[in-house]
Amino acid sequence: MVNTSADHIWHDPESKSDGSTGSNEAFFRLKFNLEFPTEVGTPIAGVGIARISVDDDYELYINGELVLENKDNGFADVVNKIDFTPYLRNGENILAIHAVDGGWDEPRDRLYERVLFDAYIYSITHVPADFNNDLCVDRDDLNLVLNTIRKPIPANNQVKLDLNGDGVVNIADARKLVTLFTNERGRSCW
């Protein structure tokens, strides 16, 4: 997967699987704890984003709830990006993946058995200039400012884009945003 250091968690590195040498299904489970400061009645103060690629189909669960189901019968090159924030809770959380090699209704060997999963969970306070709320200040955020300069939006929506507080969204705000990039040259975090 591009921009990840994740390793395959279900993988036949020698490509020797012929349908009789390995399981056509795999189950993965990870327990983790979150301790986000919250007030009674408010949602969890965090964001969870994952990318997953499975050869071939899968179900992704967080805390027993189905987050995403891929039953396309084998498009292993598809990488899904998932916001699983609504499924997180303070305390113990459980992430589970049910992966199938071959079609969902007919598990069978299709040469590879692969699961690649990469995720991050962040506590939210405030990331200045992260206008699209992906916890990364990058070119996507810069484009929002530049598009507003080119084609102004209603004034009440411009307030958050006015990084230097002069009451106008202009090139000075774009220059300020560039100094706040999370990664060099505004590369995406994902």
Residue frames as a rotation matrix with the C-alpha (Angstrom) as fourth column:
MET 1
0.588 0.809 0.000 0.00
0.809 -0.588 0.000 0.00
0.000 0.000 -1.000 0.00
VAL 2
-0.027 -0.576 0.817 1.31
0.474 -0.727 -0.497 3.45
0.880 0.374 0.293 -0.84
ASN 3
-0.201 -0.173 0.964 2.49
-0.515 -0.819 -0.254 5.58
0.834 -0.547 0.075 2.11
THR 4
0.817 0.435 0.377 2.43
-0.543 0.366 0.755 2.80
0.191 -0.822 0.536 4.68
SER 5
-0.385 -0.923 0.025 4.96
-0.862 0.349 -0.367 0.82
0.330 -0.163 -0.930 6.62
ALA 6
0.340 0.626 0.701 2.41
-0.806 0.578 -0.126 -1.91
-0.484 -0.523 0.702 7.37
ASP 7
-0.834 -0.537 -0.128 3.30
-0.541 0.747 0.386 -5.55
-0.112 0.391 -0.914 6.76
HIS 8
-0.119 0.781 -0.613 0.95
-0.532 0.471 0.704 -8.21
0.838 0.409 0.360 5.47
ILE 9
-0.358 0.047 0.933 -0.74
-0.901 0.245 -0.358 -10.02
-0.245 -0.968 -0.045 8.36
TRP 10
0.439 0.363 0.822 -1.97
-0.035 0.921 -0.388 -12.92
-0.898 0.141 0.417 6.21
HIS 11
0.475 -0.418 -0.775 0.48
-0.864 -0.391 -0.318 -13.71
-0.170 0.820 -0.546 3.51
ASP 12
0.778 -0.325 0.538 2.04
0.363 0.931 0.037 -16.55
-0.513 0.166 0.842 1.58
PRO 13
0.440 -0.625 -0.645 5.41
-0.507 -0.766 0.396 -14.93
-0.741 0.153 -0.654 0.83
GLU 14
-0.633 -0.733 0.249 6.65
-0.231 0.486 0.843 -17.82
-0.738 0.476 -0.477 -1.31
SER 15
-0.085 0.725 -0.683 3.41
-0.974 -0.205 -0.096 -17.99
-0.210 0.657 0.724 -3.35
LYS 16
-0.925 -0.310 -0.221 3.23
-0.346 0.926 0.148 -21.75
0.159 0.213 -0.964 -2.82
SER 17
-0.456 0.820 0.347 -0.41
-0.293 0.229 -0.928 -21.87
-0.840 -0.525 0.136 -1.86
ASP 18
-0.941 0.144 -0.307 -2.40
-0.260 0.273 0.926 -24.02
0.217 0.951 -0.220 -4.27
GLY 19
-0.032 0.998 0.058 -5.71
-0.763 -0.062 0.643 -24.24
0.645 -0.024 0.764 -2.42
SER 20
0.690 0.257 -0.677 -4.63
0.130 0.875 0.466 -27.23
0.712 -0.409 0.570 -0.37
THR 21
-0.178 -0.898 -0.402 -1.74
0.712 0.164 -0.683 -25.76
0.680 -0.407 0.610 1.60
GLY 22
-0.980 -0.185 -0.069 -3.40
0.181 -0.704 -0.686 -23.02
0.079 -0.685 0.724 3.58
SER 23
-0.315 0.909 -0.275 -6.61
0.652 -0.004 -0.759 -21.66
-0.690 -0.418 -0.591 4.91
ASN 24
-0.473 0.260 0.842 -8.93
0.733 -0.414 0.540 -19.87
0.489 0.872 0.006 2.54
GLU 25
0.626 0.635 0.453 -10.28
0.189 -0.687 0.702 -17.84
0.757 -0.354 -0.549 5.44
ALA 26
-0.519 -0.766 -0.380 -8.52
0.641 -0.054 -0.766 -15.93
0.566 -0.640 0.519 8.20
PHE 27
0.701 0.713 0.006 -9.71
0.472 -0.471 0.745 -14.15
0.534 -0.520 -0.667 11.32
PHE 28
-0.503 -0.858 0.102 -7.83
0.536 -0.403 -0.742 -11.31
0.678 -0.319 0.662 13.02
ARG 29
0.700 0.706 -0.110 -8.62
0.494 -0.367 0.788 -9.59
0.515 -0.606 -0.606 16.28
LEU 30
-0.513 -0.847 0.138 -6.91
0.505 -0.428 -0.750 -6.76
0.695 -0.315 0.647 18.12
LYS 31
0.601 0.619 -0.506 -7.84
0.779 -0.315 0.542 -5.33
0.176 -0.720 -0.671 21.51
PHE 32
-0.554 -0.757 0.346 -6.74
0.595 -0.651 -0.472 -1.80
0.583 -0.055 0.811 22.36
ASN 33
0.111 0.539 -0.835 -7.59
0.947 -0.312 -0.076 0.80
-0.302 -0.782 -0.545 24.97
LEU 34
-0.277 -0.119 0.953 -8.45
0.496 -0.868 0.036 4.43
0.823 0.483 0.300 24.40
GLU 35
-0.031 0.237 -0.971 -8.51
0.949 -0.298 -0.103 7.07
-0.314 -0.925 -0.216 27.08
PHE 36
-0.506 -0.043 0.862 -9.84
0.509 -0.821 0.258 10.25
0.696 0.569 0.437 25.53
PRO 37
-0.882 0.256 -0.396 -11.00
0.230 -0.500 -0.835 13.05
-0.412 -0.827 0.382 27.79
THR 38
-0.552 0.774 0.310 -14.74
0.349 -0.123 0.929 13.41
0.758 0.621 -0.202 27.34
GLU 39
-0.820 0.449 0.356 -17.56
-0.560 -0.496 -0.664 15.13
-0.122 -0.743 0.658 29.10
VAL 40
-0.586 0.674 0.451 -20.77
0.346 0.711 -0.613 13.30
-0.733 -0.203 -0.649 29.89
GLY 41
0.447 0.894 0.011 -23.04
0.304 -0.140 -0.942 13.30
-0.841 0.425 -0.335 26.86
THR 42
0.405 -0.351 -0.844 -20.35
-0.797 -0.588 -0.138 14.24
-0.448 0.729 -0.518 24.33
PRO 43
0.976 -0.082 -0.200 -18.98
-0.053 0.809 -0.585 11.94
0.210 0.582 0.786 21.64
ILE 44
0.525 -0.849 -0.061 -15.47
0.708 0.396 0.584 10.55
-0.472 -0.350 0.809 21.86
ALA 45
0.784 -0.291 -0.548 -12.84
-0.365 -0.930 -0.029 13.24
-0.501 0.223 -0.836 21.24
GLY 46
-0.301 -0.913 0.274 -10.85
-0.222 0.347 0.911 11.31
-0.928 0.213 -0.307 18.66
VAL 47
0.485 0.356 -0.799 -10.62
-0.852 -0.014 -0.524 10.25
-0.198 0.934 0.296 15.05
GLY 48
-0.090 -0.488 0.868 -9.93
-0.104 0.871 0.479 6.78
-0.990 -0.047 -0.129 13.66
ILE 49
0.534 0.157 -0.831 -8.92
-0.820 -0.143 -0.554 6.33
-0.206 0.977 0.053 10.02
ALA 50
0.015 -0.516 0.857 -7.88
-0.095 0.852 0.515 3.03
-0.995 -0.089 -0.036 8.42
ARG 51
0.119 -0.001 -0.993 -6.79
-0.993 0.022 -0.119 1.71
0.022 1.000 0.001 5.07
ILE 52
-0.025 -0.046 0.999 -7.31
-0.331 0.943 0.035 -1.93
-0.943 -0.330 -0.038 4.23
SER 53
0.026 -0.005 -1.000 -6.53
-0.982 0.189 -0.026 -4.12
0.189 0.982 0.000 1.26
VAL 54
-0.079 0.037 0.996 -7.52
-0.485 0.872 -0.071 -7.79
-0.871 -0.489 -0.051 1.22
ASP 55
-0.491 -0.058 -0.869 -7.03
-0.800 0.425 0.424 -10.52
0.345 0.903 -0.255 -1.34
ASP 56
-0.743 0.308 0.595 -9.90
0.506 -0.324 0.799 -11.07
0.439 0.894 0.085 -1.88
ASP 57
0.109 0.879 0.464 -12.98
0.042 -0.470 0.882 -10.21
0.993 -0.077 -0.088 0.29
TYR 58
-0.774 -0.426 -0.469 -13.45
0.469 0.112 -0.876 -9.15
0.426 -0.898 0.113 3.92
GLU 59
0.580 0.805 0.127 -15.55
0.416 -0.426 0.803 -7.82
0.700 -0.413 -0.582 6.75
LEU 60
-0.649 -0.741 0.173 -14.17
0.256 -0.427 -0.867 -5.20
0.717 -0.518 0.467 9.16
TYR 61
0.502 0.804 -0.318 -15.70
0.550 -0.012 0.835 -4.91
0.668 -0.594 -0.448 12.63
ILE 62
-0.681 -0.571 0.458 -15.10
-0.107 -0.541 -0.834 -2.43
0.724 -0.617 0.307 15.43
ASN 63
-0.835 0.297 0.463 -16.57
-0.497 -0.047 -0.867 -3.35
-0.235 -0.954 0.187 18.81
GLY 64
-0.612 0.555 0.564 -18.80
0.365 0.830 -0.421 -5.99
-0.702 -0.052 -0.711 17.23
GLU 65
0.459 0.788 -0.409 -20.32
-0.032 -0.446 -0.894 -3.63
-0.888 0.424 -0.180 14.67
LEU 66
0.169 -0.337 0.926 -19.81
0.930 0.366 -0.037 -4.15
-0.326 0.868 0.375 10.95
VAL 67
0.017 -0.281 -0.960 -17.91
0.003 -0.960 0.281 -1.11
-1.000 -0.008 -0.015 9.66
LEU 68
0.009 -0.059 -0.998 -17.23
-0.960 -0.279 0.008 -2.23
-0.279 0.958 -0.059 6.09
GLU 69
0.250 0.133 0.959 -18.02
0.065 0.986 -0.154 -5.30
-0.966 0.101 0.238 4.05
ASN 70
-0.186 -0.360 -0.914 -16.21
-0.919 -0.266 0.291 -5.99
-0.348 0.894 -0.281 0.79
LYS 71
-0.023 0.257 0.966 -17.86
0.096 0.962 -0.254 -8.77
-0.995 0.087 -0.046 -1.19
ASP 72
0.380 0.124 -0.916 -16.72
-0.783 -0.483 -0.391 -7.96
-0.492 0.867 -0.086 -4.70
ASN 73
0.909 0.018 0.417 -15.41
0.089 0.968 -0.236 -11.50
-0.408 0.252 0.878 -5.32
GLY 74
0.447 -0.859 0.249 -11.81
0.749 0.511 0.421 -10.62
-0.489 -0.002 0.872 -5.69
PHE 75
0.683 -0.360 0.635 -10.57
0.247 -0.705 -0.665 -7.17
0.687 0.611 -0.393 -6.63
ALA 76
0.531 -0.514 -0.674 -7.46
0.847 0.294 0.443 -7.45
-0.030 -0.806 0.591 -4.49
ASP 77
-0.485 -0.790 0.376 -5.89
0.799 -0.575 -0.176 -4.22
0.355 0.215 0.910 -5.72
VAL 78
0.289 0.671 0.683 -8.63
0.180 -0.739 0.649 -2.08
0.940 -0.065 -0.334 -4.14
VAL 79
-0.754 -0.466 -0.462 -7.58
0.576 -0.132 -0.807 -0.10
0.315 -0.875 0.368 -1.07
ASN 80
0.344 0.920 0.188 -10.46
0.572 -0.364 0.735 1.14
0.744 -0.145 -0.652 1.06
LYS 81
-0.847 -0.472 0.243 -10.04
0.117 -0.613 -0.781 4.17
0.518 -0.634 0.575 3.30
ILE 82
0.104 0.913 -0.395 -12.43
0.599 0.260 0.757 4.06
0.794 -0.316 -0.520 6.23
ASP 83
-0.541 -0.113 0.834 -13.35
-0.546 -0.707 -0.450 6.55
0.640 -0.698 0.321 8.93
PHE 84
-0.145 0.466 -0.873 -14.23
0.463 0.812 0.356 4.33
0.874 -0.352 -0.333 11.88
THR 85
-0.850 -0.228 0.475 -14.54
-0.205 -0.687 -0.697 7.16
0.486 -0.690 0.537 14.41
PRO 86
-0.036 0.923 0.384 -18.23
-0.853 -0.228 0.470 6.54
0.521 -0.310 0.795 15.19
TYR 87
0.604 0.275 -0.748 -17.43
-0.049 0.949 0.310 3.00
0.795 -0.150 0.587 16.35
LEU 88
-0.456 -0.867 -0.200 -14.74
0.250 0.091 -0.964 3.96
0.854 -0.489 0.175 18.88
ARG 89
0.764 0.633 0.126 -15.36
0.050 -0.253 0.966 4.27
0.643 -0.732 -0.225 22.59
ASN 90
0.081 -0.704 0.706 -13.40
-0.907 -0.346 -0.241 5.11
0.414 -0.621 -0.666 25.68
GLY 91
0.256 -0.070 0.964 -11.84
-0.672 0.704 0.230 2.08
-0.695 -0.706 0.133 27.33
GLU 92
-0.503 -0.494 0.709 -11.44
0.026 0.811 0.584 -1.28
-0.864 0.312 -0.395 25.63
ASN 93
0.348 0.519 -0.781 -12.04
-0.838 -0.201 -0.507 -1.51
-0.420 0.831 0.365 21.87
ILE 94
-0.124 -0.344 0.931 -11.89
0.132 0.924 0.359 -4.57
-0.983 0.168 -0.069 19.64
LEU 95
0.059 0.030 -0.998 -11.01
-0.943 -0.325 -0.066 -4.51
-0.326 0.945 0.009 15.94
ALA 96
-0.094 -0.053 0.994 -11.73
0.023 0.998 0.055 -7.67
-0.995 0.028 -0.093 13.95
ILE 97
-0.171 -0.006 -0.985 -11.22
-0.964 -0.204 0.169 -8.67
-0.202 0.979 0.029 10.32
HIS 98
0.234 0.236 0.943 -12.70
0.061 0.965 -0.257 -11.73
-0.970 0.118 0.211 8.61
ALA 99
-0.156 -0.413 -0.897 -10.80
-0.871 -0.371 0.322 -12.26
-0.466 0.832 -0.302 5.35
VAL 100
0.538 0.382 0.752 -11.60
0.051 0.875 -0.481 -14.69
-0.842 0.297 0.451 2.54
ASP 101
-0.628 -0.715 -0.308 -9.37
-0.388 -0.055 0.920 -15.77
-0.675 0.697 -0.243 -0.33
GLY 102
-0.860 0.406 0.309 -11.45
0.487 0.474 0.734 -16.11
0.152 0.781 -0.605 -3.46
GLY 103
-0.398 0.799 0.451 -15.14
-0.187 -0.552 0.812 -15.20
0.898 0.238 0.369 -3.64
TRP 104
-0.557 0.220 0.801 -17.15
-0.828 -0.229 -0.513 -14.69
0.070 -0.948 0.310 -0.47
ASP 105
0.472 0.853 0.221 -19.68
-0.852 0.506 -0.133 -17.37
-0.225 -0.125 0.966 -1.33
GLU 106
0.969 -0.214 -0.125 -16.99
0.155 0.915 -0.372 -19.75
0.194 0.341 0.920 -2.57
PRO 107
0.560 -0.823 0.096 -13.71
-0.679 -0.389 0.622 -19.40
-0.475 -0.414 -0.777 -0.64
ARG 108
0.864 -0.375 0.336 -10.90
0.482 0.810 -0.335 -20.89
-0.147 0.451 0.880 -2.71
ASP 109
0.047 -0.942 -0.333 -7.28
0.445 -0.278 0.851 -20.31
-0.894 -0.188 0.406 -3.38
ARG 110
0.955 0.129 0.266 -6.49
0.295 -0.436 -0.850 -17.67
0.007 0.890 -0.455 -5.94
LEU 111
0.310 -0.945 0.105 -2.74
0.502 0.069 -0.862 -17.88
0.807 0.320 0.495 -5.45
TYR 112
-0.689 -0.619 0.378 -2.40
0.037 -0.551 -0.834 -15.22
0.724 -0.560 0.402 -2.75
GLU 113
0.422 0.717 -0.555 -3.82
0.799 -0.004 0.602 -14.82
0.429 -0.697 -0.574 0.71
ARG 114
-0.653 -0.720 0.233 -3.25
0.571 -0.671 -0.474 -11.24
0.498 -0.176 0.849 1.84
VAL 115
0.690 0.705 -0.164 -4.45
0.683 -0.561 0.467 -8.75
0.238 -0.434 -0.869 4.37
LEU 116
-0.587 -0.793 0.160 -2.78
0.683 -0.592 -0.428 -5.37
0.434 -0.142 0.889 4.71
PHE 117
0.586 0.803 -0.105 -4.19
0.692 -0.429 0.581 -3.07
0.421 -0.413 -0.807 7.37
ASP 118
-0.673 -0.739 0.027 -2.93
0.642 -0.602 -0.476 0.35
0.368 -0.303 0.879 8.44
ALA 119
0.455 0.882 0.124 -4.73
0.637 -0.420 0.646 2.69
0.622 -0.215 -0.753 10.83
TYR 120
-0.797 -0.599 0.072 -4.30
0.337 -0.541 -0.771 5.66
0.501 -0.590 0.633 13.09
ILE 121
0.430 0.858 -0.283 -6.31
0.768 -0.183 0.613 7.00
0.474 -0.481 -0.738 15.99
TYR 122
-0.679 -0.650 0.341 -5.74
0.409 -0.721 -0.559 10.52
0.610 -0.240 0.755 17.24
SER 123
-0.066 0.575 -0.815 -7.12
0.896 -0.325 -0.303 12.50
-0.439 -0.750 -0.494 20.11
ILE 124
0.026 0.141 0.990 -8.59
0.733 -0.676 0.077 15.69
0.679 0.724 -0.121 18.77
THR 125
-0.238 0.002 -0.971 -7.80
0.660 -0.734 -0.163 18.98
-0.713 -0.679 0.173 20.27
HIS 126
0.835 0.454 -0.310 -7.43
0.025 -0.594 -0.804 21.22
-0.549 0.664 -0.507 17.27
VAL 127
-0.166 -0.860 0.483 -5.16
0.801 0.168 0.574 21.10
-0.575 0.482 0.661 14.27
PRO 128
0.165 0.238 -0.957 -4.93
-0.168 -0.949 -0.265 24.63
-0.972 0.205 -0.117 12.86
ALA 129
-0.249 -0.172 -0.953 -5.44
-0.898 -0.329 0.294 24.83
-0.364 0.929 -0.072 9.09
ASP 130
-0.971 0.045 0.236 -6.79
0.107 0.960 0.259 21.26
-0.215 0.276 -0.937 8.88
PHE 131
-0.582 0.766 -0.273 -9.91
-0.773 -0.626 -0.109 22.35
-0.254 0.147 0.956 7.05
ASN 132
-0.019 0.594 -0.804 -11.02
-0.693 0.572 0.439 18.91
0.721 0.566 0.400 5.87
ASN 133
0.378 0.239 0.895 -10.61
-0.919 0.211 0.332 17.34
-0.109 -0.948 0.299 9.35
ASP 134
0.824 -0.155 -0.546 -8.24
-0.041 0.943 -0.330 14.53
0.566 0.294 0.770 8.38
LEU 135
0.879 -0.467 -0.096 -5.71
0.095 -0.027 0.995 15.52
-0.468 -0.884 0.020 11.08
CYS 136
-0.105 -0.904 0.415 -3.19
0.863 0.125 0.490 16.49
-0.494 0.410 0.767 8.42
VAL 137
0.535 0.158 -0.830 -2.40
-0.193 -0.933 -0.302 19.92
-0.822 0.322 -0.469 7.01
ASP 138
-0.355 -0.613 0.705 -1.62
0.521 0.496 0.694 19.17
-0.776 0.614 0.143 3.38
ARG 139
-0.994 -0.104 -0.016 -2.26
0.040 -0.514 0.857 20.23
-0.097 0.852 0.515 -0.21
ASP 140
-0.341 0.938 0.053 -5.95
0.807 0.264 0.528 19.36
0.481 0.223 -0.848 0.12
ASP 141
0.261 0.393 -0.882 -6.29
0.831 -0.556 -0.002 22.08
-0.491 -0.732 -0.471 2.77
LEU 142
-0.622 -0.559 -0.548 -4.26
0.163 -0.777 0.608 24.49
-0.766 0.289 0.574 0.65
ASN 143
-0.870 0.327 0.369 -6.57
0.407 0.055 0.912 23.82
0.278 0.943 -0.181 -2.31
LEU 144
0.121 0.938 -0.324 -9.60
0.991 -0.093 0.101 24.78
0.065 -0.333 -0.941 -0.19
VAL 145
0.085 -0.172 -0.981 -7.99
0.400 -0.896 0.192 28.16
-0.913 -0.409 -0.008 0.50
LEU 146
-0.857 -0.488 -0.164 -6.89
0.038 -0.378 0.925 28.66
-0.513 0.787 0.343 -3.11
ASN 147
-0.586 0.717 0.378 -10.32
0.736 0.275 0.619 27.73
0.340 0.640 -0.689 -4.47
THR 148
0.330 0.694 -0.640 -11.91
0.880 -0.472 -0.058 30.24
-0.342 -0.544 -0.766 -2.10
ILE 149
-0.327 -0.518 -0.790 -9.55
0.118 -0.852 0.510 32.93
-0.938 0.074 0.340 -3.37
ARG 150
-0.984 -0.088 0.154 -10.49
0.153 0.021 0.988 32.08
-0.090 0.996 -0.007 -6.97
LYS 151
-0.342 0.937 0.072 -14.23
0.100 -0.040 0.994 31.76
0.934 0.347 -0.080 -6.34
PRO 152
-0.832 -0.066 0.550 -15.30
-0.486 -0.391 -0.782 33.39
0.267 -0.918 0.294 -3.08
ILE 153
-0.406 0.703 -0.583 -17.72
0.642 0.674 0.365 31.55
0.650 -0.227 -0.726 -0.83
PRO 154
0.606 0.704 0.371 -20.18
0.216 -0.594 0.775 33.19
0.766 -0.389 -0.512 1.61
ALA 155
-0.002 -0.677 0.736 -18.40
-0.552 -0.613 -0.565 35.27
0.834 -0.408 -0.373 4.25
ASN 156
0.507 0.237 0.829 -19.61
-0.858 0.228 0.460 33.14
-0.080 -0.944 0.319 7.18
ASN 157
0.976 -0.180 0.119 -17.88
0.191 0.977 -0.090 30.08
-0.100 0.110 0.989 5.64
GLN 158
0.488 -0.836 0.251 -14.64
0.117 -0.222 -0.968 32.01
0.865 0.502 -0.011 5.08
VAL 159
0.718 -0.173 0.674 -13.99
-0.653 -0.501 0.567 32.71
0.240 -0.848 -0.473 8.76
LYS 160
0.779 -0.421 0.464 -12.18
-0.022 0.722 0.692 29.43
-0.626 -0.549 0.553 9.42
LEU 161
0.590 -0.560 0.582 -10.08
0.802 0.327 -0.499 29.85
0.089 0.761 0.642 6.24
ASP 162
0.694 -0.316 0.647 -8.83
-0.156 -0.943 -0.293 33.29
0.703 0.102 -0.704 7.35
LEU 163
0.477 -0.563 -0.675 -5.60
0.759 0.651 -0.007 32.08
0.443 -0.509 0.738 8.96
ASN 164
-0.602 -0.795 0.076 -4.05
0.660 -0.548 -0.514 35.49
0.450 -0.259 0.854 9.56
GLY 165
-0.143 0.655 -0.742 -7.23
0.932 -0.164 -0.324 37.03
-0.334 -0.738 -0.586 10.99
ASP 166
-0.911 -0.242 -0.332 -7.38
0.142 -0.944 0.299 40.04
-0.386 0.226 0.894 8.67
GLY 167
-0.141 0.973 -0.180 -11.02
-0.227 -0.209 -0.951 39.39
-0.964 -0.093 0.250 7.74
VAL 168
0.522 0.243 -0.817 -10.27
-0.834 -0.056 -0.550 38.33
-0.179 0.968 0.174 4.16
VAL 169
0.479 -0.394 0.785 -9.24
0.239 0.918 0.315 35.04
-0.845 0.037 0.534 2.59
ASN 170
0.860 -0.276 -0.429 -6.38
-0.510 -0.461 -0.727 35.82
0.003 0.844 -0.537 0.24
ILE 171
0.540 -0.709 -0.454 -2.90
-0.007 0.536 -0.844 34.71
0.842 0.459 0.285 -0.79
ALA 172
-0.264 -0.619 0.740 -1.53
-0.789 -0.303 -0.535 35.70
0.555 -0.725 -0.408 2.64
ASP 173
0.394 0.479 0.784 -3.66
-0.833 0.546 0.085 32.90
-0.387 -0.687 0.614 4.16
ALA 174
0.962 -0.097 -0.255 -2.32
-0.069 0.816 -0.573 30.42
0.264 0.569 0.779 1.60
ARG 175
0.095 -0.992 0.085 1.25
-0.301 -0.110 -0.947 31.43
0.949 0.064 -0.309 2.46
LYS 176
-0.149 -0.072 0.986 0.52
-0.986 -0.062 -0.154 31.00
0.073 -0.995 -0.062 6.18
LEU 177
0.792 0.538 0.288 -0.99
-0.554 0.832 -0.030 27.55
-0.256 -0.136 0.957 5.57
VAL 178
0.657 -0.607 -0.446 2.15
-0.115 0.504 -0.856 26.40
0.745 0.614 0.261 3.73
THR 179
-0.329 -0.813 0.480 4.16
-0.652 -0.172 -0.739 27.05
0.683 -0.556 -0.473 6.90
LEU 180
-0.079 0.416 0.906 1.79
-0.939 0.274 -0.208 24.73
-0.335 -0.867 0.369 8.81
PHE 181
0.329 0.192 -0.925 2.12
-0.680 0.728 -0.090 21.67
0.656 0.658 0.370 6.52
THR 182
0.813 0.011 0.582 2.30
-0.453 0.640 0.621 18.42
-0.366 -0.769 0.525 8.49
ASN 183
0.433 -0.657 0.618 4.66
0.629 0.711 0.314 16.82
-0.645 0.253 0.721 5.95
GLU 184
-0.497 -0.740 -0.453 7.31
0.111 -0.572 0.813 18.32
-0.861 0.353 0.366 3.73
ARG 185
-0.977 0.040 -0.208 5.88
-0.209 -0.363 0.908 20.09
-0.039 0.931 0.363 0.67
GLY 186
-0.281 0.957 0.066 2.31
-0.923 -0.251 -0.292 19.37
-0.263 -0.143 0.954 1.80
ARG 187
-0.730 -0.019 -0.683 2.50
-0.317 0.895 0.314 15.65
0.606 0.446 -0.659 1.15
SER 188
0.338 0.938 0.077 -0.58
-0.614 0.158 0.774 13.83
0.714 -0.308 0.629 2.34
CYS 189
-0.265 -0.351 0.898 -0.43
-0.931 0.337 -0.143 11.89
-0.253 -0.874 -0.416 5.60
TRP 190
0.295 0.427 0.854 -2.14
-0.122 0.904 -0.410 9.06
-0.948 0.017 0.319 3.76
